[in-house]
Amino acid sequence: MRAPQLAARHRAAARGERTALADRVHGELAAELPDEDLGQDLDDCLDTYVLGSKPRCEEVEYLELVQEAIDRIERGR
């Protein structure tokens, strides 16, 4: 197999792994926050969140969990 084909195959595999990881992390977060409508894009969850819309302790937990999930996806773990 030629180098360009190998590189393309490697990129496709890496994209698939990132997608699988993102799906897994998103699923874990949804299980931790079953009453939340997280949507597909976790960054949007943070961007559109209205501060003060939850009791303070719930708000802190929610924001930390969503940010942690985003960080896990970015780190690839």
mmCIF file of the N, C-alpha and C atoms, coordinates in Angstrom:
data_MODEL
# 
_entry.id   MODEL 
# 
loop_
_atom_site.group_PDB 
_atom_site.id 
_atom_site.type_symbol 
_atom_site.label_atom_id 
_atom_site.label_alt_id 
_atom_site.label_comp_id 
_atom_site.label_asym_id 
_atom_site.label_entity_id 
_atom_site.label_seq_id 
_atom_site.pdbx_PDB_ins_code 
_atom_site.Cartn_x 
_atom_site.Cartn_y 
_atom_site.Cartn_z 
_atom_site.occupancy 
_atom_site.B_iso_or_equiv 
_atom_site.pdbx_formal_charge 
_atom_site.auth_seq_id 
_atom_site.auth_comp_id 
_atom_site.auth_asym_id 
_atom_site.auth_atom_id 
_atom_site.pdbx_PDB_model_num 
ATOM 1   N N  . MET A 1 1  ? 0.848   -1.171 0.000  1.00 0.00 ? 1  MET A N  1 
ATOM 2   C CA . MET A 1 1  ? 0.000   0.000  0.000  1.00 0.00 ? 1  MET A CA 1 
ATOM 3   C C  . MET A 1 1  ? 0.895   1.236  0.000  1.00 0.00 ? 1  MET A C  1 
ATOM 4   N N  . ARG A 1 2  ? 0.484   2.227  -0.723 1.00 0.00 ? 2  ARG A N  1 
ATOM 5   C CA . ARG A 1 2  ? 1.287   3.437  -0.842 1.00 0.00 ? 2  ARG A CA 1 
ATOM 6   C C  . ARG A 1 2  ? 1.102   4.331  0.379  1.00 0.00 ? 2  ARG A C  1 
ATOM 7   N N  . ALA A 1 3  ? 2.082   5.192  0.608  1.00 0.00 ? 3  ALA A N  1 
ATOM 8   C CA . ALA A 1 3  ? 2.089   6.062  1.784  1.00 0.00 ? 3  ALA A CA 1 
ATOM 9   C C  . ALA A 1 3  ? 0.847   6.952  1.879  1.00 0.00 ? 3  ALA A C  1 
ATOM 10  N N  . PRO A 1 4  ? 0.395   7.593  0.791  1.00 0.00 ? 4  PRO A N  1 
ATOM 11  C CA . PRO A 1 4  ? -0.811  8.429  0.905  1.00 0.00 ? 4  PRO A CA 1 
ATOM 12  C C  . PRO A 1 4  ? -2.039  7.625  1.327  1.00 0.00 ? 4  PRO A C  1 
ATOM 13  N N  . GLN A 1 5  ? -2.136  6.401  0.839  1.00 0.00 ? 5  GLN A N  1 
ATOM 14  C CA . GLN A 1 5  ? -3.275  5.567  1.214  1.00 0.00 ? 5  GLN A CA 1 
ATOM 15  C C  . GLN A 1 5  ? -3.199  5.172  2.683  1.00 0.00 ? 5  GLN A C  1 
ATOM 16  N N  . LEU A 1 6  ? -1.998  4.869  3.150  1.00 0.00 ? 6  LEU A N  1 
ATOM 17  C CA . LEU A 1 6  ? -1.820  4.529  4.561  1.00 0.00 ? 6  LEU A CA 1 
ATOM 18  C C  . LEU A 1 6  ? -2.159  5.722  5.451  1.00 0.00 ? 6  LEU A C  1 
ATOM 19  N N  . ALA A 1 7  ? -1.709  6.888  5.043  1.00 0.00 ? 7  ALA A N  1 
ATOM 20  C CA . ALA A 1 7  ? -1.984  8.093  5.828  1.00 0.00 ? 7  ALA A CA 1 
ATOM 21  C C  . ALA A 1 7  ? -3.483  8.371  5.881  1.00 0.00 ? 7  ALA A C  1 
ATOM 22  N N  . ALA A 1 8  ? -4.160  8.216  4.767  1.00 0.00 ? 8  ALA A N  1 
ATOM 23  C CA . ALA A 1 8  ? -5.605  8.442  4.725  1.00 0.00 ? 8  ALA A CA 1 
ATOM 24  C C  . ALA A 1 8  ? -6.330  7.427  5.600  1.00 0.00 ? 8  ALA A C  1 
ATOM 25  N N  . ARG A 1 9  ? -5.889  6.204  5.547  1.00 0.00 ? 9  ARG A N  1 
ATOM 26  C CA . ARG A 1 9  ? -6.508  5.153  6.363  1.00 0.00 ? 9  ARG A CA 1 
ATOM 27  C C  . ARG A 1 9  ? -6.282  5.436  7.855  1.00 0.00 ? 9  ARG A C  1 
ATOM 28  N N  . HIS A 1 10 ? -5.076  5.901  8.180  1.00 0.00 ? 10 HIS A N  1 
ATOM 29  C CA . HIS A 1 10 ? -4.753  6.230  9.573  1.00 0.00 ? 10 HIS A CA 1 
ATOM 30  C C  . HIS A 1 10 ? -5.620  7.395  10.070 1.00 0.00 ? 10 HIS A C  1 
ATOM 31  N N  . ARG A 1 11 ? -5.781  8.432  9.243  1.00 0.00 ? 11 ARG A N  1 
ATOM 32  C CA . ARG A 1 11 ? -6.619  9.580  9.627  1.00 0.00 ? 11 ARG A CA 1 
ATOM 33  C C  . ARG A 1 11 ? -8.065  9.150  9.837  1.00 0.00 ? 11 ARG A C  1 
ATOM 34  N N  . ALA A 1 12 ? -8.562  8.299  8.967  1.00 0.00 ? 12 ALA A N  1 
ATOM 35  C CA . ALA A 1 12 ? -9.943  7.824  9.095  1.00 0.00 ? 12 ALA A CA 1 
ATOM 36  C C  . ALA A 1 12 ? -10.118 7.019  10.381 1.00 0.00 ? 12 ALA A C  1 
ATOM 37  N N  . ALA A 1 13 ? -9.147  6.192  10.698 1.00 0.00 ? 13 ALA A N  1 
ATOM 38  C CA . ALA A 1 13 ? -9.221  5.400  11.927 1.00 0.00 ? 13 ALA A CA 1 
ATOM 39  C C  . ALA A 1 13 ? -9.185  6.311  13.152 1.00 0.00 ? 13 ALA A C  1 
ATOM 40  N N  . ALA A 1 14 ? -8.340  7.324  13.115 1.00 0.00 ? 14 ALA A N  1 
ATOM 41  C CA . ALA A 1 14 ? -8.238  8.258  14.239 1.00 0.00 ? 14 ALA A CA 1 
ATOM 42  C C  . ALA A 1 14 ? -9.548  9.023  14.426 1.00 0.00 ? 14 ALA A C  1 
ATOM 43  N N  . ARG A 1 15 ? -10.173 9.444  13.323 1.00 0.00 ? 15 ARG A N  1 
ATOM 44  C CA . ARG A 1 15 ? -11.466 10.133 13.416 1.00 0.00 ? 15 ARG A CA 1 
ATOM 45  C C  . ARG A 1 15 ? -12.508 9.218  14.037 1.00 0.00 ? 15 ARG A C  1 
ATOM 46  N N  . GLY A 1 16 ? -12.496 7.967  13.622 1.00 0.00 ? 16 GLY A N  1 
ATOM 47  C CA . GLY A 1 16 ? -13.447 7.006  14.170 1.00 0.00 ? 16 GLY A CA 1 
ATOM 48  C C  . GLY A 1 16 ? -13.250 6.796  15.658 1.00 0.00 ? 16 GLY A C  1 
ATOM 49  N N  . GLU A 1 17 ? -11.998 6.740  16.087 1.00 0.00 ? 17 GLU A N  1 
ATOM 50  C CA . GLU A 1 17 ? -11.701 6.578  17.512 1.00 0.00 ? 17 GLU A CA 1 
ATOM 51  C C  . GLU A 1 17 ? -12.149 7.802  18.304 1.00 0.00 ? 17 GLU A C  1 
ATOM 52  N N  . ARG A 1 18 ? -11.903 9.001  17.760 1.00 0.00 ? 18 ARG A N  1 
ATOM 53  C CA . ARG A 1 18 ? -12.331 10.227 18.451 1.00 0.00 ? 18 ARG A CA 1 
ATOM 54  C C  . ARG A 1 18 ? -13.849 10.285 18.561 1.00 0.00 ? 18 ARG A C  1 
ATOM 55  N N  . THR A 1 19 ? -14.525 9.888  17.498 1.00 0.00 ? 19 THR A N  1 
ATOM 56  C CA . THR A 1 19 ? -15.988 9.888  17.518 1.00 0.00 ? 19 THR A CA 1 
ATOM 57  C C  . THR A 1 19 ? -16.510 8.891  18.540 1.00 0.00 ? 19 THR A C  1 
ATOM 58  N N  . ALA A 1 20 ? -15.912 7.719  18.576 1.00 0.00 ? 20 ALA A N  1 
ATOM 59  C CA . ALA A 1 20 ? -16.336 6.699  19.542 1.00 0.00 ? 20 ALA A CA 1 
ATOM 60  C C  . ALA A 1 20 ? -16.096 7.179  20.970 1.00 0.00 ? 20 ALA A C  1 
ATOM 61  N N  . LEU A 1 21 ? -14.952 7.813  21.205 1.00 0.00 ? 21 LEU A N  1 
ATOM 62  C CA . LEU A 1 21 ? -14.654 8.346  22.533 1.00 0.00 ? 21 LEU A CA 1 
ATOM 63  C C  . LEU A 1 21 ? -15.665 9.424  22.905 1.00 0.00 ? 21 LEU A C  1 
ATOM 64  N N  . ALA A 1 22 ? -15.917 10.346 22.001 1.00 0.00 ? 22 ALA A N  1 
ATOM 65  C CA . ALA A 1 22 ? -16.869 11.427 22.275 1.00 0.00 ? 22 ALA A CA 1 
ATOM 66  C C  . ALA A 1 22 ? -18.249 10.858 22.584 1.00 0.00 ? 22 ALA A C  1 
ATOM 67  N N  . ASP A 1 23 ? -18.667 9.861  21.837 1.00 0.00 ? 23 ASP A N  1 
ATOM 68  C CA . ASP A 1 23 ? -19.970 9.233  22.082 1.00 0.00 ? 23 ASP A CA 1 
ATOM 69  C C  . ASP A 1 23 ? -20.004 8.565  23.455 1.00 0.00 ? 23 ASP A C  1 
ATOM 70  N N  . ARG A 1 24 ? -18.916 7.879  23.809 1.00 0.00 ? 24 ARG A N  1 
ATOM 71  C CA . ARG A 1 24 ? -18.859 7.201  25.105 1.00 0.00 ? 24 ARG A CA 1 
ATOM 72  C C  . ARG A 1 24 ? -18.894 8.210  26.254 1.00 0.00 ? 24 ARG A C  1 
ATOM 73  N N  . VAL A 1 25 ? -18.083 9.258  26.155 1.00 0.00 ? 25 VAL A N  1 
ATOM 74  C CA . VAL A 1 25 ? -18.037 10.273 27.209 1.00 0.00 ? 25 VAL A CA 1 
ATOM 75  C C  . VAL A 1 25 ? -19.386 10.979 27.317 1.00 0.00 ? 25 VAL A C  1 
ATOM 76  N N  . HIS A 1 26 ? -19.984 11.288 26.187 1.00 0.00 ? 26 HIS A N  1 
ATOM 77  C CA . HIS A 1 26 ? -21.298 11.942 26.183 1.00 0.00 ? 26 HIS A CA 1 
ATOM 78  C C  . HIS A 1 26 ? -22.328 11.043 26.851 1.00 0.00 ? 26 HIS A C  1 
ATOM 79  N N  . GLY A 1 27 ? -22.277 9.756  26.559 1.00 0.00 ? 27 GLY A N  1 
ATOM 80  C CA . GLY A 1 27 ? -23.200 8.803  27.176 1.00 0.00 ? 27 GLY A CA 1 
ATOM 81  C C  . GLY A 1 27 ? -23.011 8.708  28.679 1.00 0.00 ? 27 GLY A C  1 
ATOM 82  N N  . GLU A 1 28 ? -21.757 8.710  29.112 1.00 0.00 ? 28 GLU A N  1 
ATOM 83  C CA . GLU A 1 28 ? -21.476 8.670  30.548 1.00 0.00 ? 28 GLU A CA 1 
ATOM 84  C C  . GLU A 1 28 ? -22.004 9.930  31.237 1.00 0.00 ? 28 GLU A C  1 
ATOM 85  N N  . LEU A 1 29 ? -21.816 11.069 30.586 1.00 0.00 ? 29 LEU A N  1 
ATOM 86  C CA . LEU A 1 29 ? -22.306 12.323 31.152 1.00 0.00 ? 29 LEU A CA 1 
ATOM 87  C C  . LEU A 1 29 ? -23.832 12.320 31.214 1.00 0.00 ? 29 LEU A C  1 
ATOM 88  N N  . ALA A 1 30 ? -24.469 11.830 30.176 1.00 0.00 ? 30 ALA A N  1 
ATOM 89  C CA . ALA A 1 30 ? -25.932 11.758 30.163 1.00 0.00 ? 30 ALA A CA 1 
ATOM 90  C C  . ALA A 1 30 ? -26.438 10.851 31.283 1.00 0.00 ? 30 ALA A C  1 
ATOM 91  N N  . ALA A 1 31 ? -25.700 9.793  31.581 1.00 0.00 ? 31 ALA A N  1 
ATOM 92  C CA . ALA A 1 31 ? -26.089 8.899  32.673 1.00 0.00 ? 31 ALA A CA 1 
ATOM 93  C C  . ALA A 1 31 ? -25.935 9.595  34.030 1.00 0.00 ? 31 ALA A C  1 
ATOM 94  N N  . GLU A 1 32 ? -24.918 10.444 34.154 1.00 0.00 ? 32 GLU A N  1 
ATOM 95  C CA . GLU A 1 32 ? -24.709 11.180 35.403 1.00 0.00 ? 32 GLU A CA 1 
ATOM 96  C C  . GLU A 1 32 ? -25.709 12.316 35.576 1.00 0.00 ? 32 GLU A C  1 
ATOM 97  N N  . LEU A 1 33 ? -26.186 12.838 34.455 1.00 0.00 ? 33 LEU A N  1 
ATOM 98  C CA . LEU A 1 33 ? -27.129 13.962 34.480 1.00 0.00 ? 33 LEU A CA 1 
ATOM 99  C C  . LEU A 1 33 ? -28.392 13.586 33.699 1.00 0.00 ? 33 LEU A C  1 
ATOM 100 N N  . PRO A 1 34 ? -29.153 12.610 34.197 1.00 0.00 ? 34 PRO A N  1 
ATOM 101 C CA . PRO A 1 34 ? -30.279 12.094 33.412 1.00 0.00 ? 34 PRO A CA 1 
ATOM 102 C C  . PRO A 1 34 ? -31.393 13.104 33.162 1.00 0.00 ? 34 PRO A C  1 
ATOM 103 N N  . ASP A 1 35 ? -31.497 14.122 33.983 1.00 0.00 ? 35 ASP A N  1 
ATOM 104 C CA . ASP A 1 35 ? -32.579 15.096 33.812 1.00 0.00 ? 35 ASP A CA 1 
ATOM 105 C C  . ASP A 1 35 ? -32.207 16.255 32.896 1.00 0.00 ? 35 ASP A C  1 
ATOM 106 N N  . GLU A 1 36 ? -30.994 16.240 32.374 1.00 0.00 ? 36 GLU A N  1 
ATOM 107 C CA . GLU A 1 36 ? -30.518 17.342 31.537 1.00 0.00 ? 36 GLU A CA 1 
ATOM 108 C C  . GLU A 1 36 ? -30.654 17.006 30.057 1.00 0.00 ? 36 GLU A C  1 
ATOM 109 N N  . ASP A 1 37 ? -30.983 18.008 29.270 1.00 0.00 ? 37 ASP A N  1 
ATOM 110 C CA . ASP A 1 37 ? -30.998 17.875 27.815 1.00 0.00 ? 37 ASP A CA 1 
ATOM 111 C C  . ASP A 1 37 ? -29.660 18.415 27.324 1.00 0.00 ? 37 ASP A C  1 
ATOM 112 N N  . LEU A 1 38 ? -28.692 17.514 27.164 1.00 0.00 ? 38 LEU A N  1 
ATOM 113 C CA . LEU A 1 38 ? -27.326 17.937 26.871 1.00 0.00 ? 38 LEU A CA 1 
ATOM 114 C C  . LEU A 1 38 ? -27.105 18.345 25.425 1.00 0.00 ? 38 LEU A C  1 
ATOM 115 N N  . GLY A 1 39 ? -27.877 17.838 24.525 1.00 0.00 ? 39 GLY A N  1 
ATOM 116 C CA . GLY A 1 39 ? -27.605 18.116 23.123 1.00 0.00 ? 39 GLY A CA 1 
ATOM 117 C C  . GLY A 1 39 ? -26.349 17.386 22.685 1.00 0.00 ? 39 GLY A C  1 
ATOM 118 N N  . GLN A 1 40 ? -25.999 17.506 21.442 1.00 0.00 ? 40 GLN A N  1 
ATOM 119 C CA . GLN A 1 40 ? -24.852 16.779 20.909 1.00 0.00 ? 40 GLN A CA 1 
ATOM 120 C C  . GLN A 1 40 ? -23.536 17.496 21.184 1.00 0.00 ? 40 GLN A C  1 
ATOM 121 N N  . ASP A 1 41 ? -23.548 18.813 21.170 1.00 0.00 ? 41 ASP A N  1 
ATOM 122 C CA . ASP A 1 41 ? -22.322 19.595 21.335 1.00 0.00 ? 41 ASP A CA 1 
ATOM 123 C C  . ASP A 1 41 ? -22.211 20.087 22.776 1.00 0.00 ? 41 ASP A C  1 
ATOM 124 N N  . LEU A 1 42 ? -21.263 19.527 23.509 1.00 0.00 ? 42 LEU A N  1 
ATOM 125 C CA . LEU A 1 42 ? -21.122 19.893 24.916 1.00 0.00 ? 42 LEU A CA 1 
ATOM 126 C C  . LEU A 1 42 ? -20.649 21.333 25.093 1.00 0.00 ? 42 LEU A C  1 
ATOM 127 N N  . ASP A 1 43 ? -19.878 21.841 24.138 1.00 0.00 ? 43 ASP A N  1 
ATOM 128 C CA . ASP A 1 43 ? -19.471 23.249 24.224 1.00 0.00 ? 43 ASP A CA 1 
ATOM 129 C C  . ASP A 1 43 ? -20.699 24.158 24.207 1.00 0.00 ? 43 ASP A C  1 
ATOM 130 N N  . ASP A 1 44 ? -21.708 23.781 23.426 1.00 0.00 ? 44 ASP A N  1 
ATOM 131 C CA . ASP A 1 44 ? -22.950 24.557 23.392 1.00 0.00 ? 44 ASP A CA 1 
ATOM 132 C C  . ASP A 1 44 ? -23.645 24.550 24.747 1.00 0.00 ? 44 ASP A C  1 
ATOM 133 N N  . CYS A 1 45 ? -23.532 23.433 25.460 1.00 0.00 ? 45 CYS A N  1 
ATOM 134 C CA . CYS A 1 45 ? -24.142 23.356 26.796 1.00 0.00 ? 45 CYS A CA 1 
ATOM 135 C C  . CYS A 1 45 ? -23.577 24.444 27.698 1.00 0.00 ? 45 CYS A C  1 
ATOM 136 N N  . LEU A 1 46 ? -22.278 24.634 27.616 1.00 0.00 ? 46 LEU A N  1 
ATOM 137 C CA . LEU A 1 46 ? -21.656 25.668 28.443 1.00 0.00 ? 46 LEU A CA 1 
ATOM 138 C C  . LEU A 1 46 ? -21.957 27.060 27.908 1.00 0.00 ? 46 LEU A C  1 
ATOM 139 N N  . ASP A 1 47 ? -21.927 27.206 26.592 1.00 0.00 ? 47 ASP A N  1 
ATOM 140 C CA . ASP A 1 47 ? -22.148 28.520 25.986 1.00 0.00 ? 47 ASP A CA 1 
ATOM 141 C C  . ASP A 1 47 ? -23.560 29.040 26.218 1.00 0.00 ? 47 ASP A C  1 
ATOM 142 N N  . THR A 1 48 ? -24.526 28.142 26.223 1.00 0.00 ? 48 THR A N  1 
ATOM 143 C CA . THR A 1 48 ? -25.922 28.568 26.338 1.00 0.00 ? 48 THR A CA 1 
ATOM 144 C C  . THR A 1 48 ? -26.466 28.468 27.762 1.00 0.00 ? 48 THR A C  1 
ATOM 145 N N  . TYR A 1 49 ? -25.652 27.971 28.676 1.00 0.00 ? 49 TYR A N  1 
ATOM 146 C CA . TYR A 1 49 ? -26.120 27.823 30.053 1.00 0.00 ? 49 TYR A CA 1 
ATOM 147 C C  . TYR A 1 49 ? -26.354 29.196 30.676 1.00 0.00 ? 49 TYR A C  1 
ATOM 148 N N  . VAL A 1 50 ? -27.451 29.333 31.376 1.00 0.00 ? 50 VAL A N  1 
ATOM 149 C CA . VAL A 1 50 ? -27.794 30.588 32.040 1.00 0.00 ? 50 VAL A CA 1 
ATOM 150 C C  . VAL A 1 50 ? -27.421 30.462 33.515 1.00 0.00 ? 50 VAL A C  1 
ATOM 151 N N  . LEU A 1 51 ? -26.402 31.229 33.908 1.00 0.00 ? 51 LEU A N  1 
ATOM 152 C CA . LEU A 1 51 ? -25.976 31.193 35.310 1.00 0.00 ? 51 LEU A CA 1 
ATOM 153 C C  . LEU A 1 51 ? -27.133 31.572 36.222 1.00 0.00 ? 51 LEU A C  1 
ATOM 154 N N  . GLY A 1 52 ? -27.256 30.829 37.309 1.00 0.00 ? 52 GLY A N  1 
ATOM 155 C CA . GLY A 1 52 ? -28.324 31.083 38.264 1.00 0.00 ? 52 GLY A CA 1 
ATOM 156 C C  . GLY A 1 52 ? -29.604 30.337 37.955 1.00 0.00 ? 52 GLY A C  1 
ATOM 157 N N  . SER A 1 53 ? -29.604 29.535 36.905 1.00 0.00 ? 53 SER A N  1 
ATOM 158 C CA . SER A 1 53 ? -30.826 28.813 36.540 1.00 0.00 ? 53 SER A CA 1 
ATOM 159 C C  . SER A 1 53 ? -31.016 27.530 37.347 1.00 0.00 ? 53 SER A C  1 
ATOM 160 N N  . LYS A 1 54 ? -30.031 27.178 38.136 1.00 0.00 ? 54 LYS A N  1 
ATOM 161 C CA . LYS A 1 54 ? -30.106 26.010 39.020 1.00 0.00 ? 54 LYS A CA 1 
ATOM 162 C C  . LYS A 1 54 ? -29.671 26.455 40.409 1.00 0.00 ? 54 LYS A C  1 
ATOM 163 N N  . PRO A 1 55 ? -30.035 25.684 41.419 1.00 0.00 ? 55 PRO A N  1 
ATOM 164 C CA . PRO A 1 55 ? -29.460 25.970 42.735 1.00 0.00 ? 55 PRO A CA 1 
ATOM 165 C C  . PRO A 1 55 ? -27.933 25.905 42.644 1.00 0.00 ? 55 PRO A C  1 
ATOM 166 N N  . ARG A 1 56 ? -27.267 26.715 43.422 1.00 0.00 ? 56 ARG A N  1 
ATOM 167 C CA . ARG A 1 56 ? -25.813 26.888 43.308 1.00 0.00 ? 56 ARG A CA 1 
ATOM 168 C C  . ARG A 1 56 ? -25.043 25.565 43.322 1.00 0.00 ? 56 ARG A C  1 
ATOM 169 N N  . CYS A 1 57 ? -25.350 24.672 44.249 1.00 0.00 ? 57 CYS A N  1 
ATOM 170 C CA . CYS A 1 57 ? -24.585 23.423 44.328 1.00 0.00 ? 57 CYS A CA 1 
ATOM 171 C C  . CYS A 1 57 ? -24.809 22.562 43.083 1.00 0.00 ? 57 CYS A C  1 
ATOM 172 N N  . GLU A 1 58 ? -26.031 22.542 42.566 1.00 0.00 ? 58 GLU A N  1 
ATOM 173 C CA . GLU A 1 58 ? -26.305 21.790 41.340 1.00 0.00 ? 58 GLU A CA 1 
ATOM 174 C C  . GLU A 1 58 ? -25.613 22.435 40.143 1.00 0.00 ? 58 GLU A C  1 
ATOM 175 N N  . GLU A 1 59 ? -25.614 23.747 40.138 1.00 0.00 ? 59 GLU A N  1 
ATOM 176 C CA . GLU A 1 59 ? -24.999 24.482 39.040 1.00 0.00 ? 59 GLU A CA 1 
ATOM 177 C C  . GLU A 1 59 ? -23.504 24.191 38.960 1.00 0.00 ? 59 GLU A C  1 
ATOM 178 N N  . VAL A 1 60 ? -22.843 24.226 40.092 1.00 0.00 ? 60 VAL A N  1 
ATOM 179 C CA . VAL A 1 60 ? -21.405 23.965 40.129 1.00 0.00 ? 60 VAL A CA 1 
ATOM 180 C C  . VAL A 1 60 ? -21.122 22.547 39.646 1.00 0.00 ? 60 VAL A C  1 
ATOM 181 N N  . GLU A 1 61 ? -21.890 21.587 40.134 1.00 0.00 ? 61 GLU A N  1 
ATOM 182 C CA . GLU A 1 61 ? -21.686 20.197 39.729 1.00 0.00 ? 61 GLU A CA 1 
ATOM 183 C C  . GLU A 1 61 ? -21.916 20.025 38.225 1.00 0.00 ? 61 GLU A C  1 
ATOM 184 N N  . TYR A 1 62 ? -22.996 20.599 37.724 1.00 0.00 ? 62 TYR A N  1 
ATOM 185 C CA . TYR A 1 62 ? -23.323 20.503 36.301 1.00 0.00 ? 62 TYR A CA 1 
ATOM 186 C C  . TYR A 1 62 ? -22.195 21.071 35.446 1.00 0.00 ? 62 TYR A C  1 
ATOM 187 N N  . LEU A 1 63 ? -21.776 22.282 35.762 1.00 0.00 ? 63 LEU A N  1 
ATOM 188 C CA . LEU A 1 63 ? -20.737 22.932 34.964 1.00 0.00 ? 63 LEU A CA 1 
ATOM 189 C C  . LEU A 1 63 ? -19.414 22.175 35.031 1.00 0.00 ? 63 LEU A C  1 
ATOM 190 N N  . GLU A 1 64 ? -19.076 21.661 36.207 1.00 0.00 ? 64 GLU A N  1 
ATOM 191 C CA . GLU A 1 64 ? -17.837 20.888 36.342 1.00 0.00 ? 64 GLU A CA 1 
ATOM 192 C C  . GLU A 1 64 ? -17.899 19.590 35.545 1.00 0.00 ? 64 GLU A C  1 
ATOM 193 N N  . LEU A 1 65 ? -19.021 18.894 35.613 1.00 0.00 ? 65 LEU A N  1 
ATOM 194 C CA . LEU A 1 65 ? -19.150 17.629 34.888 1.00 0.00 ? 65 LEU A CA 1 
ATOM 195 C C  . LEU A 1 65 ? -19.082 17.834 33.375 1.00 0.00 ? 65 LEU A C  1 
ATOM 196 N N  . VAL A 1 66 ? -19.749 18.867 32.898 1.00 0.00 ? 66 VAL A N  1 
ATOM 197 C CA . VAL A 1 66 ? -19.722 19.130 31.455 1.00 0.00 ? 66 VAL A CA 1 
ATOM 198 C C  . VAL A 1 66 ? -18.309 19.517 31.022 1.00 0.00 ? 66 VAL A C  1 
ATOM 199 N N  . GLN A 1 67 ? -17.650 20.383 31.775 1.00 0.00 ? 67 GLN A N  1 
ATOM 200 C CA . GLN A 1 67 ? -16.290 20.789 31.411 1.00 0.00 ? 67 GLN A CA 1 
ATOM 201 C C  . GLN A 1 67 ? -15.336 19.606 31.473 1.00 0.00 ? 67 GLN A C  1 
ATOM 202 N N  . GLU A 1 68 ? -15.492 18.763 32.475 1.00 0.00 ? 68 GLU A N  1 
ATOM 203 C CA . GLU A 1 68 ? -14.646 17.575 32.590 1.00 0.00 ? 68 GLU A CA 1 
ATOM 204 C C  . GLU A 1 68 ? -14.835 16.650 31.385 1.00 0.00 ? 68 GLU A C  1 
ATOM 205 N N  . ALA A 1 69 ? -16.068 16.493 30.945 1.00 0.00 ? 69 ALA A N  1 
ATOM 206 C CA . ALA A 1 69 ? -16.339 15.655 29.769 1.00 0.00 ? 69 ALA A CA 1 
ATOM 207 C C  . ALA A 1 69 ? -15.686 16.251 28.525 1.00 0.00 ? 69 ALA A C  1 
ATOM 208 N N  . ILE A 1 70 ? -15.791 17.549 28.363 1.00 0.00 ? 70 ILE A N  1 
ATOM 209 C CA . ILE A 1 70 ? -15.156 18.219 27.221 1.00 0.00 ? 70 ILE A CA 1 
ATOM 210 C C  . ILE A 1 70 ? -13.646 18.006 27.268 1.00 0.00 ? 70 ILE A C  1 
ATOM 211 N N  . ASP A 1 71 ? -13.073 18.172 28.444 1.00 0.00 ? 71 ASP A N  1 
ATOM 212 C CA . ASP A 1 71 ? -11.623 17.995 28.601 1.00 0.00 ? 71 ASP A CA 1 
ATOM 213 C C  . ASP A 1 71 ? -11.202 16.560 28.293 1.00 0.00 ? 71 ASP A C  1 
ATOM 214 N N  . ARG A 1 72 ? -11.986 15.591 28.739 1.00 0.00 ? 72 ARG A N  1 
ATOM 215 C CA . ARG A 1 72 ? -11.667 14.181 28.459 1.00 0.00 ? 72 ARG A CA 1 
ATOM 216 C C  . ARG A 1 72 ? -11.663 13.913 26.960 1.00 0.00 ? 72 ARG A C  1 
ATOM 217 N N  . ILE A 1 73 ? -12.628 14.462 26.272 1.00 0.00 ? 73 ILE A N  1 
ATOM 218 C CA . ILE A 1 73 ? -12.705 14.261 24.820 1.00 0.00 ? 73 ILE A CA 1 
ATOM 219 C C  . ILE A 1 73 ? -11.499 14.905 24.146 1.00 0.00 ? 73 ILE A C  1 
ATOM 220 N N  . GLU A 1 74 ? -11.160 16.110 24.567 1.00 0.00 ? 74 GLU A N  1 
ATOM 221 C CA . GLU A 1 74 ? -10.014 16.802 23.968 1.00 0.00 ? 74 GLU A CA 1 
ATOM 222 C C  . GLU A 1 74 ? -8.704  16.074 24.236 1.00 0.00 ? 74 GLU A C  1 
ATOM 223 N N  . ARG A 1 75 ? -8.571  15.502 25.436 1.00 0.00 ? 75 ARG A N  1 
ATOM 224 C CA . ARG A 1 75 ? -7.354  14.753 25.775 1.00 0.00 ? 75 ARG A CA 1 
ATOM 225 C C  . ARG A 1 75 ? -7.327  13.385 25.108 1.00 0.00 ? 75 ARG A C  1 
ATOM 226 N N  . GLY A 1 76 ? -8.484  12.926 24.694 1.00 0.00 ? 76 GLY A N  1 
ATOM 227 C CA . GLY A 1 76 ? -8.556  11.617 24.053 1.00 0.00 ? 76 GLY A CA 1 
ATOM 228 C C  . GLY A 1 76 ? -8.585  10.472 25.037 1.00 0.00 ? 76 GLY A C  1 
ATOM 229 N N  . ARG A 1 77 ? -9.159  10.703 26.215 1.00 0.00 ? 77 ARG A N  1 
ATOM 230 C CA . ARG A 1 77 ? -9.230  9.646  27.242 1.00 0.00 ? 77 ARG A CA 1 
ATOM 231 C C  . ARG A 1 77 ? -10.624 9.481  27.746 1.00 0.00 ? 77 ARG A C  1 
# 
